[in-house]
Amino acid sequence: MRFTKTLLAAAIATTVLAGCNDDTTNNTIVQPEPAPATDVRIASYNLSFDHSNFEELVEVMGLTAAEQDALVAGWADGSITDDAELKKAEKVIQIRNTATVIQKERPAVLLMKEFNNDGTGEDQTALNGFRSNYLAVPQQFEGAALEPILFDFARSYATNTGLNSGLDLDNDNDGSTTNPGDSYGFGFFHGQYAFALLSQYPIDDTNTRTFQKFLWKDMPNAINPAVNCNEGNDATWCNDATWFSAEEWDAVRLSSKNHVDVPVMLPNGNNVHLLLSHPTPPIFDKGEEAPYNKDHNAAEIQFWNDYIDGESYIVDDAGVSGGLPNGDSFIVMGDLNADPIKGDGHRDVIAALMNDDQVNTMATTGVYAPKSYGAQECVVQGATTECREDNADTEFPARATSTSGLRLDHVIPSQDLNVVDSGVFWPASFEDGRILMNDDRLTLIDKWNPGVGKNVSSDHRMVWIELEL
């Protein structure tokens, strides 16, 4: 959908591509005002940084503001004709647009999904480049320079995506064990689709727990996904009663990326456990005959249900047993790829988490459930926008967080946390900032969805809650 405010769009067309104001040429940055000690915004954002490898992300994140400006100017005036350079310029614009969203919404703590890393999370070159060359540089919004946003603490976490298992987990019938689907989590390279955390408050690394290596089979009542083929289906994978062989089932990890418990100290001196994950989407299965991704997504979410209940079966990567200590504050955060009302997943599992007795349901299903006018407009209009038409009948369209028309991204606080506000950054056609979501000039990153989604910023939206301490 085109931005309807013609004069304003013209202004944005210039300022968004410019990226920074004149102050940065003199290396002066206006320091943002610190967030009030009693008001803390926690956000989750799937950035959709779709790059072919980690090195490519490192390169574009390492570009200075001046180098970015030169690329974007060449893209805009047509002086760049090389396809690779044009695509790099559009990636810069996409990254600037996501940085603009972050500066506009100003979270104090931000979980970023689909932020590629080296697989282990140890190399933070790309993450630091994003902090210094994009977030710490004033971006433009509606013709005005935004204040840069600084995060003193940053962490990138190891991931199972692209980490080869040596097993034929995707059952593709070619005998290969090195395809992206044969990794513990789908990925074309180790580190693809990883996630990272930015925080203005101290992160407790000593008490951070990771569950990258936890096995799916070690969950109570875990079931190797069944294969139920129709008569006449002669696919090789239909010859077995379960999707995974016995050898594979003994090796399959629960986390498609990772499950991480990160304690962060809030300004009032109390810790809150940020429970981070990005479960596999419950799609790309071999039909209902073999719903392995659907079952996997549900199991990854069920893990958090059990974790906040303190279940004893859970063992972290350091060998420590048990879930969350009783009474500790928590926030489950991430693109969980699950909607409690619509979609392809086991909706009862995400619904159970959102309505758990230990959860502040005012922020999940009540008055503070995050919402936006942009979601309402996109979902209801369906095929006339980028949202999927088959989800237009969802009960709460304003709560959608992705162009699927589904509520996939979540920030789920514990019952003891006082939520006083929430939101989804998704401007409607009549609101400021629409060009950060819809821009017909941008087409090169995702050729299937020109002018929308990850071409412009992301096919997901930032979701946030505000806590009063």
Order of alpha helices (4+ residues) and beta strands (2+ residues): alpha-beta-alpha-alpha-alpha-beta-alpha-beta-beta-beta-beta-beta-alpha-beta-beta-alpha-beta-alpha-alpha-beta-beta-beta
